Amino acid sequence: MTKQLKKLFFTIALATMLVGCASANNKDPLEGINRGIYKFNDVADRGLIKPVATAYKTVT
């Protein structure tokens, strides 16, 4: 009986801890702006900054 009681206590304790890990899905109100900025930065990095950095590295 003691072994079953320990197993039950462990299961309840584990379930209690896991409940704290669950969180609500919070929508980011600035998600659209963030995606636009990310896209701009990605295009600028690939099209301008990386070629300039590569050329600089080659020259120096």
C-alpha positions, 0 to 999 in steps of 0.5 A: 500500500505504501508503494501505491501511495507514493506513486499516487503522490508523485503522479499528483505532484507531477500533474500539479507542476505541469499545469503551471507550464500551460499558458494562454495563447497571447496574441501579439498586437504588433505582430504585423509590424514585426513581420514587416520589419523582419521582412525588410531587414531580411531583404536588406541583409541579403541584398545589401549588407551581406554583399558589402561585408563579403566584398570588404572581407575580400579586400581586407 
